[in-house]
């Protein structure tokens, strides 16, 4: 079946460091891919998305490119801030009914 | 943006009792609501999908008689954990989607931490 695998956390970085959170997926079709972020005490929020191969999603300095050949959707940011500390979830959906399949989440902690 | 609330945020109940969790869309009409369960260090697992006015669709392996879902209005869905046991302790999250929303436009509640003693 379809699944999403993320790198294990927690990831601890210093402010202004580069971030990469790996995400790979297994899918029988051609899903859309998403990154969600969950700040402490809040609900999940959509961070960015890509709906087809080679699309790049971007938001708030974060980027991820839909790589069909490697079945990956790695999240990157060139310079993280303390306010980026959160749990990040990679997910896929076939856009039919809105069902999302999530990875296990990666906790990011950014130190000043 | 759209806001989804959950109540309570935390609940502790005794084994064998039932507990109800509410999910409300505060500023839009949610034709579809989703209920997820999240274990520590684990991904969110979809439990069921509910459409307003109809029976919920449960994912494989989820006991529908244990996890009762009601979506009686366009702004409220409830999840009732019946005869709760310690293994039901978890973080329960709902999300909601409006009629005209894009398929990926889901808005998530902040979650409810259930502890069964």
HADDOCK unambig.tbl for C-alpha pairs under 7 A between the chains (distance, minus, plus):
assign (segid A and resid 41 and name CA) (segid B and resid 110 and name CA) 6.56 0.50 0.50
assign (segid A and resid 42 and name CA) (segid B and resid 110 and name CA) 4.78 0.50 0.50
assign (segid A and resid 43 and name CA) (segid B and resid 108 and name CA) 5.20 0.50 0.50
assign (segid A and resid 43 and name CA) (segid B and resid 109 and name CA) 4.92 0.50 0.50
assign (segid A and resid 43 and name CA) (segid B and resid 110 and name CA) 3.82 0.50 0.50
assign (segid A and resid 43 and name CA) (segid B and resid 111 and name CA) 6.74 0.50 0.50
assign (segid A and resid 44 and name CA) (segid B and resid 108 and name CA) 5.48 0.50 0.50
assign (segid A and resid 95 and name CA) (segid B and resid 103 and name CA) 4.97 0.50 0.50
assign (segid A and resid 95 and name CA) (segid B and resid 104 and name CA) 6.29 0.50 0.50
assign (segid A and resid 96 and name CA) (segid B and resid 103 and name CA) 6.62 0.50 0.50
assign (segid A and resid 97 and name CA) (segid B and resid 103 and name CA) 6.46 0.50 0.50
assign (segid A and resid 98 and name CA) (segid B and resid 103 and name CA) 4.89 0.50 0.50
assign (segid A and resid 98 and name CA) (segid B and resid 104 and name CA) 5.70 0.50 0.50
assign (segid A and resid 102 and name CA) (segid B and resid 43 and name CA) 5.76 0.50 0.50
assign (segid A and resid 102 and name CA) (segid B and resid 44 and name CA) 5.96 0.50 0.50
assign (segid A and resid 103 and name CA) (segid B and resid 43 and name CA) 5.23 0.50 0.50
assign (segid A and resid 104 and name CA) (segid B and resid 41 and name CA) 6.49 0.50 0.50
assign (segid A and resid 104 and name CA) (segid B and resid 42 and name CA) 4.55 0.50 0.50
assign (segid A and resid 104 and name CA) (segid B and resid 43 and name CA) 3.47 0.50 0.50
assign (segid A and resid 105 and name CA) (segid B and resid 42 and name CA) 6.95 0.50 0.50
assign (segid A and resid 105 and name CA) (segid B and resid 43 and name CA) 5.98 0.50 0.50
